[in-house]
Amino acid sequence: MFLLTRALDFPFEQEPASNQTQHVQLTTMSEIGRSGGYGHAVGGHISEDVLDWLKRYAKDLSTGPNVHQSAPLPPEVLTALRSTWHNIAGEKIKQYVRPNDIYGWVRETGAFSMICFGDACDLSIYPDQWLDTGCQTVEFSCHNLDSAEQQLTLVAGFAKLCQLARDGA
């Protein structure tokens, strides 16, 4: 995945014609055997369009500003996260994880968090980001991604979230 995202980051000799704008810049890292863990980081930037969609999604589903009052992740995102995890995790790891270990939320500000198995493992736009009107891009990043299984699970959920935002669902 790291090589693919790096290759896609290089300029094209000829820009492909498209009526779609780029909504996400994704960066990944993969270091097998890194001491101290955190060898599978994911981060990047999303466009204001995606942030606006997140705000609209959470507006009617949130009951307040507290994280426990936030909107749950869209069901399609949870399905993508759980399906990916189920299909890539080995049987040895699966015995330690329950379906409820994969969850997340979206705040009315557009901040979100996708949480998966592990020690505080997430992919998020953290609430301390500036998320006001006029921010052309917003940074998202991760915490404690130690394994390829965690990285792929969260990237799959993020891809589904971005698809929903692009489709305006």
TACOR-V712866 format. One record per residue. N is the residue number from 1. RES is the residue in one small letter. OMEGA is omega as a letter, one per 40 degrees, with the letter a starting at -180 (999 if undefined). Layout:
{{N RES OMEGA} {N RES OMEGA}}
This chain:
{{1 m i} {2 f a} {3 l i} {4 l a} {5 t i} {6 r a} {7 a i} {8 l a} {9 d i} {10 f a} {11 p i} {12 f i} {13 e i} {14 q a} {15 e i} {16 p i} {17 a i} {18 s i} {19 n i} {20 q i} {21 t i} {22 q a} {23 h a} {24 v i} {25 q a} {26 l i} {27 t i} {28 t i} {29 m i} {30 s i} {31 e i} {32 i i} {33 g i} {34 r i} {35 s a} {36 g i} {37 g i} {38 y a} {39 g a} {40 h a} {41 a i} {42 v i} {43 g i} {44 g a} {45 h i} {46 i a} {47 s i} {48 e i} {49 d i} {50 v i} {51 l i} {52 d i} {53 w i} {54 l i} {55 k i} {56 r i} {57 y a} {58 a a} {59 k a} {60 d a} {61 l i} {62 s i} {63 t i} {64 g a} {65 p a} {66 n a} {67 v i} {68 h i} {69 q a} {70 s i} {71 a i} {72 p i} {73 l i} {74 p a} {75 p i} {76 e i} {77 v i} {78 l i} {79 t i} {80 a i} {81 l a} {82 r i} {83 s i} {84 t i} {85 w a} {86 h a} {87 n a} {88 i a} {89 a i} {90 g a} {91 e a} {92 k a} {93 i a} {94 k a} {95 q a} {96 y a} {97 v i} {98 r i} {99 p a} {100 n i} {101 d i} {102 i a} {103 y i} {104 g a} {105 w i} {106 v i} {107 r i} {108 e i} {109 t a} {110 g i} {111 a i} {112 f i} {113 s i} {114 m a} {115 i i} {116 c a} {117 f i} {118 g a} {119 d i} {120 a a} {121 c a} {122 d i} {123 l a} {124 s i} {125 i a} {126 y a} {127 p i} {128 d i} {129 q i} {130 w a} {131 l a} {132 d i} {133 t i} {134 g i} {135 c a} {136 q i} {137 t i} {138 v a} {139 e i} {140 f a} {141 s a} {142 c i} {143 h i} {144 n i} {145 l a} {146 d a} {147 s i} {148 a i} {149 e i} {150 q a} {151 q a} {152 l i} {153 t a} {154 l i} {155 v i} {156 a i} {157 g i} {158 f i} {159 a i} {160 k i} {161 l i} {162 c i} {163 q i} {164 l i} {165 a i} {166 r a} {167 d a} {168 g a} {169 a 999}}
